[in-house]
Amino acid sequence: MSSSFQRHQRSSGPPAGSGRDVPPVGIVAATLATTGGCKERSSEAAYGPRSWAQPPGWRGRSAPRSFSAFVKDRFLGVALNTALFAGVVTTGLVVAAGLLGAIERIGAGLSEQAAAEAFASPTAENMGVFFNIANGSTEWLIMPAAVLLAWRIGGRRRHLVAAAVVVFYLVRAWTYLYFGPHVMSIEAAITQSGGTVPADMMTDVQHWTSLNQIRTVLDAIVYSLLLLAAFTPLRPPTTPAQAPRRLEPSVR
């Protein structure tokens, strides 16, 4: 009797629909889904909603960098550095040549013969060609590219390049309005007088020489601003509190 009763109990088993019908794998999956959903909701409450490109289980608010941000950081930065390097080279050569010319004129004195050699000698003609090439390339190519790129990038470089551009083009306007016409008139007078500066033009020569020293100082200011902009980083360094959060997989 007892043995038949035991066999009946083993064959009947648990009733249908009870919790024992759920396999162990299903119980584990349901538990993980429940705890994972709670953890994901708490993560969104702490860090903000997850973006479309961040898979589940990733923390942080950082979204994928856009193409415009990539171009701004890579292409524009390299282009601006190239323009600044070219501007530093050309303005530095102009400043060096201007300083050497000023020192030579001061050392030679302000006699009529020395003035004639300073304005109408073959060396002066070669220096004129050099100034035309250096200033022309800076005026028509380098400075416009530098100011457009710096304005696009922004930051401290924008202010430095903008200040350099203002001073540079003021000097160029001064050159076109005063220095260029006066040099041409002095050279014509030297040619007509047989290789010497007429006595009535020595005052103009002295005045031109004094103002040219001021122009050289302004060229040095342009050079210094471009050099400072070249060594200025694209953006200020971020503190640890300002640094973006790193995307790290969460540990379940």
HUZIFEN-V924324 format. One record per pair of residues at least 12 apart in sequence whose C-alpha atoms are under 10 Angstrom apart, sorted by the first residue. I is the first residue (numbers start at 1). J is the second residue. D is the distance in whole Angstrom. If there is no record, write none. Layout:
i=I j=J d=D
i=I j=J d=D
This chain:
i=32 j=252 d=9
i=35 j=252 d=9
i=36 j=56 d=10
i=36 j=57 d=9
i=36 j=252 d=7
i=39 j=57 d=9
i=39 j=250 d=10
i=39 j=252 d=8
i=40 j=56 d=8
i=40 j=57 d=7
i=40 j=58 d=9
i=40 j=59 d=10
i=40 j=250 d=10
i=43 j=57 d=9
i=43 j=58 d=9
i=43 j=59 d=7
i=43 j=60 d=9
i=43 j=250 d=10
i=44 j=59 d=9
i=44 j=60 d=9
i=44 j=61 d=10
i=46 j=59 d=10
i=46 j=60 d=9
i=47 j=59 d=7
i=47 j=60 d=6
i=47 j=61 d=6
i=47 j=245 d=10
i=48 j=60 d=8
i=48 j=61 d=7
i=49 j=61 d=8
i=50 j=62 d=9
i=50 j=63 d=9
i=51 j=63 d=7
i=51 j=64 d=9
i=52 j=64 d=10
i=54 j=247 d=9
i=55 j=249 d=9
i=56 j=249 d=9
i=56 j=250 d=9
i=57 j=247 d=10
i=57 j=248 d=8
i=57 j=249 d=6
i=57 j=250 d=5
i=57 j=251 d=8
i=57 j=252 d=8
i=58 j=246 d=10
i=58 j=247 d=6
i=58 j=248 d=6
i=58 j=249 d=5
i=58 j=250 d=6
i=58 j=251 d=10
i=59 j=245 d=8
i=59 j=246 d=8
i=59 j=247 d=6
i=59 j=248 d=6
i=59 j=249 d=7
i=59 j=250 d=7
i=60 j=244 d=8
i=60 j=245 d=6
i=60 j=246 d=7
i=60 j=247 d=6
i=60 j=248 d=8
i=60 j=249 d=10
i=61 j=244 d=8
i=61 j=245 d=7
i=61 j=246 d=9
i=61 j=247 d=8
i=62 j=244 d=7
i=62 j=245 d=7
i=62 j=246 d=8
i=62 j=247 d=8
i=63 j=247 d=10
i=72 j=149 d=10
i=72 j=152 d=8
i=72 j=153 d=7
i=73 j=153 d=8
i=73 j=234 d=8
i=73 j=235 d=10
i=76 j=148 d=10
i=76 j=149 d=6
i=76 j=150 d=9
i=76 j=152 d=8
i=76 j=153 d=7
i=77 j=149 d=8
i=77 j=150 d=9
i=77 j=152 d=10
i=77 j=153 d=8
i=77 j=233 d=10
i=77 j=234 d=7
i=78 j=149 d=10
i=79 j=145 d=9
i=79 j=146 d=8
i=79 j=149 d=7
i=79 j=150 d=10
i=80 j=142 d=10
i=80 j=145 d=8
i=80 j=146 d=6
i=80 j=147 d=9
i=80 j=148 d=9
i=80 j=149 d=6
i=80 j=150 d=7
i=80 j=152 d=10
i=80 j=153 d=9
i=80 j=157 d=10
i=80 j=229 d=10
i=80 j=230 d=9
i=80 j=234 d=10
i=81 j=146 d=9
i=81 j=149 d=9
i=81 j=150 d=10
i=81 j=229 d=9
i=81 j=230 d=6
i=81 j=231 d=9
i=81 j=234 d=10
i=82 j=142 d=9
i=82 j=145 d=10
i=82 j=146 d=9
i=82 j=230 d=9
i=83 j=138 d=10
i=83 j=141 d=9
i=83 j=142 d=6
i=83 j=143 d=8
i=83 j=144 d=9
i=83 j=145 d=7
i=83 j=146 d=5
i=83 j=147 d=9
i=83 j=149 d=9
i=83 j=150 d=10
i=83 j=226 d=10
i=83 j=230 d=9
i=84 j=142 d=8
i=84 j=143 d=8
i=84 j=145 d=9
i=84 j=146 d=6
i=84 j=147 d=10
i=84 j=150 d=10
i=84 j=161 d=9
i=84 j=226 d=6
i=84 j=227 d=8
i=84 j=228 d=10
i=84 j=229 d=8
i=84 j=230 d=6
i=84 j=231 d=10
i=85 j=142 d=9
i=85 j=146 d=10
i=85 j=226 d=8
i=85 j=227 d=8
i=85 j=229 d=10
i=85 j=230 d=7
i=86 j=137 d=10
i=86 j=138 d=8
i=86 j=141 d=10
i=86 j=142 d=7
i=86 j=143 d=9
i=86 j=146 d=10
i=86 j=226 d=10
i=87 j=134 d=10
i=87 j=135 d=10
i=87 j=137 d=9
i=87 j=138 d=6
i=87 j=139 d=10
i=87 j=141 d=10
i=87 j=142 d=6
i=87 j=143 d=7
i=87 j=146 d=8
i=87 j=222 d=9
i=87 j=223 d=8
i=87 j=226 d=7
i=87 j=227 d=9
i=87 j=230 d=10
i=88 j=138 d=10
i=88 j=142 d=10
i=88 j=222 d=9
i=88 j=223 d=6
i=88 j=224 d=8
i=88 j=225 d=9
i=88 j=226 d=6
i=88 j=227 d=6
i=88 j=228 d=10
i=88 j=229 d=10
i=88 j=230 d=8
i=89 j=134 d=9
i=89 j=138 d=10
i=89 j=223 d=9
i=89 j=226 d=10
i=89 j=227 d=9
i=90 j=131 d=10
i=90 j=133 d=9
i=90 j=134 d=6
i=90 j=135 d=7
i=90 j=136 d=10
i=90 j=137 d=8
i=90 j=138 d=7
i=90 j=142 d=9
i=90 j=223 d=9
i=91 j=134 d=8
i=91 j=135 d=8
i=91 j=138 d=8
i=91 j=168 d=10
i=91 j=219 d=7
i=91 j=220 d=8
i=91 j=221 d=10
i=91 j=222 d=7
i=91 j=223 d=5
i=91 j=224 d=9
i=91 j=226 d=9
i=91 j=227 d=10
i=92 j=134 d=10
i=92 j=219 d=8
i=92 j=220 d=8
i=92 j=222 d=9
i=92 j=223 d=6
i=92 j=224 d=9
i=92 j=226 d=10
i=92 j=227 d=9
i=93 j=130 d=9
i=93 j=131 d=9
i=93 j=134 d=8
i=93 j=135 d=10
i=93 j=223 d=9
i=94 j=127 d=10
i=94 j=130 d=9
i=94 j=131 d=7
i=94 j=134 d=7
i=94 j=135 d=8
i=94 j=216 d=8
i=94 j=219 d=7
i=94 j=220 d=9
i=94 j=223 d=9
i=95 j=215 d=9
i=95 j=216 d=6
i=95 j=217 d=8
i=95 j=218 d=9
i=95 j=219 d=6
i=95 j=220 d=6
i=95 j=221 d=9
i=95 j=222 d=9
i=95 j=223 d=8
i=96 j=216 d=9
i=96 j=219 d=10
i=96 j=220 d=9
i=97 j=127 d=8
i=97 j=130 d=9
i=97 j=131 d=9
i=97 j=216 d=9
i=98 j=127 d=10
i=98 j=131 d=9
i=98 j=212 d=8
i=98 j=213 d=8
i=98 j=215 d=9
i=98 j=216 d=6
i=98 j=217 d=9
i=98 j=219 d=9
i=98 j=220 d=10
i=99 j=212 d=10
i=99 j=213 d=8
i=99 j=216 d=7
i=99 j=217 d=9
i=99 j=220 d=10
i=101 j=118 d=8
i=101 j=124 d=9
i=101 j=127 d=9
i=101 j=209 d=10
i=101 j=212 d=10
i=101 j=213 d=10
i=101 j=216 d=10
i=102 j=118 d=10
i=102 j=209 d=8
i=102 j=210 d=9
i=102 j=212 d=8
i=102 j=213 d=7
i=102 j=216 d=9
i=103 j=213 d=10
i=104 j=118 d=9
i=105 j=117 d=9
i=105 j=118 d=7
i=105 j=209 d=8
i=106 j=209 d=9
i=110 j=202 d=8
i=110 j=203 d=10
i=110 j=205 d=8
i=110 j=206 d=7
i=110 j=209 d=9
i=111 j=196 d=10
i=111 j=197 d=9
i=111 j=199 d=10
i=111 j=202 d=8
i=111 j=206 d=10
i=112 j=190 d=10
i=112 j=195 d=10
i=112 j=196 d=6
i=112 j=197 d=5
i=112 j=198 d=7
i=112 j=199 d=7
i=112 j=201 d=9
i=112 j=202 d=7
i=112 j=205 d=9
i=113 j=190 d=10
i=113 j=195 d=8
i=113 j=196 d=6
i=113 j=197 d=7
i=113 j=198 d=10
i=114 j=196 d=9
i=114 j=197 d=9
i=115 j=186 d=10
i=115 j=190 d=9
i=115 j=196 d=8
i=115 j=197 d=7
i=115 j=202 d=8
i=115 j=205 d=7
i=115 j=206 d=9
i=115 j=209 d=10
i=116 j=186 d=9
i=116 j=187 d=8
i=116 j=189 d=10
i=116 j=190 d=7
i=116 j=191 d=9
i=116 j=194 d=10
i=116 j=195 d=6
i=116 j=196 d=5
i=116 j=197 d=6
i=116 j=198 d=9
i=116 j=205 d=10
i=117 j=190 d=10
i=117 j=195 d=8
i=117 j=196 d=8
i=117 j=197 d=9
i=119 j=183 d=7
i=119 j=184 d=9
i=119 j=186 d=8
i=119 j=187 d=6
i=119 j=190 d=8
i=119 j=197 d=9
i=119 j=205 d=9
i=120 j=183 d=10
i=120 j=186 d=9
i=120 j=187 d=6
i=120 j=188 d=9
i=120 j=190 d=7
i=120 j=191 d=8
i=120 j=195 d=8
i=120 j=196 d=9
i=120 j=197 d=10
i=121 j=187 d=10
i=121 j=195 d=9
i=135 j=168 d=10
i=135 j=172 d=8
i=136 j=172 d=10
i=138 j=168 d=9
i=139 j=165 d=9
i=139 j=168 d=8
i=139 j=169 d=8
i=139 j=172 d=8
i=143 j=161 d=9
i=143 j=162 d=9
i=143 j=164 d=9
i=143 j=165 d=7
i=143 j=168 d=9
i=143 j=169 d=9
i=143 j=226 d=10
i=144 j=165 d=8
i=146 j=158 d=9
i=146 j=161 d=7
i=146 j=162 d=9
i=146 j=165 d=9
i=146 j=226 d=9
i=147 j=159 d=10
i=147 j=160 d=10
i=147 j=161 d=6
i=147 j=162 d=6
i=147 j=163 d=10
i=147 j=164 d=9
i=147 j=165 d=7
i=148 j=161 d=10
i=148 j=162 d=10
i=149 j=161 d=10
i=150 j=162 d=8
i=150 j=229 d=10
i=150 j=234 d=9
i=153 j=234 d=8
i=153 j=235 d=9
i=154 j=234 d=8
i=154 j=235 d=9
i=155 j=232 d=9
i=155 j=233 d=9
i=155 j=234 d=7
i=155 j=235 d=7
i=155 j=236 d=8
i=156 j=229 d=8
i=156 j=232 d=7
i=156 j=233 d=8
i=156 j=234 d=8
i=156 j=235 d=8
i=156 j=236 d=9
i=157 j=225 d=10
i=157 j=226 d=9
i=157 j=228 d=9
i=157 j=229 d=5
i=157 j=230 d=8
i=157 j=231 d=9
i=157 j=232 d=7
i=157 j=233 d=8
i=157 j=234 d=7
i=157 j=235 d=9
i=158 j=229 d=8
i=158 j=234 d=10
i=159 j=225 d=10
i=159 j=229 d=9
i=160 j=222 d=10
i=160 j=224 d=10
i=160 j=225 d=6
i=160 j=226 d=7
i=160 j=227 d=9
i=160 j=228 d=8
i=160 j=229 d=6
i=160 j=230 d=9
i=160 j=232 d=9
i=161 j=222 d=9
i=161 j=225 d=7
i=161 j=226 d=6
i=161 j=227 d=10
i=161 j=228 d=9
i=161 j=229 d=7
i=161 j=230 d=9
i=162 j=225 d=9
i=162 j=226 d=10
i=163 j=221 d=10
i=163 j=222 d=8
i=163 j=225 d=7
i=163 j=226 d=9
i=164 j=218 d=10
i=164 j=219 d=9
i=164 j=221 d=8
i=164 j=222 d=5
i=164 j=223 d=8
i=164 j=224 d=8
i=164 j=225 d=6
i=164 j=226 d=7
i=164 j=227 d=10
i=164 j=229 d=9
i=165 j=222 d=8
i=165 j=225 d=9
i=165 j=226 d=9
i=166 j=222 d=9
i=167 j=218 d=7
i=167 j=219 d=8
i=167 j=221 d=8
i=167 j=222 d=6
i=167 j=225 d=10
i=168 j=218 d=8
i=168 j=219 d=7
i=168 j=220 d=10
i=168 j=221 d=9
i=168 j=222 d=6
i=168 j=223 d=9
i=169 j=222 d=10
i=170 j=218 d=9
i=171 j=214 d=10
i=171 j=215 d=7
i=171 j=216 d=9
i=171 j=218 d=7
i=171 j=219 d=8
i=171 j=222 d=10
i=172 j=215 d=10
i=172 j=219 d=10
i=174 j=215 d=9
i=175 j=212 d=9
i=175 j=215 d=9
i=178 j=208 d=9
i=178 j=211 d=10
i=179 j=208 d=7
i=179 j=209 d=10
i=179 j=211 d=9
i=179 j=212 d=8
i=179 j=215 d=10
i=182 j=204 d=8
i=182 j=205 d=9
i=182 j=208 d=8
i=183 j=204 d=10
i=183 j=205 d=9
i=183 j=208 d=8
i=185 j=201 d=10
i=186 j=198 d=9
i=186 j=201 d=8
i=186 j=202 d=9
i=186 j=204 d=8
i=186 j=205 d=8
i=189 j=201 d=8
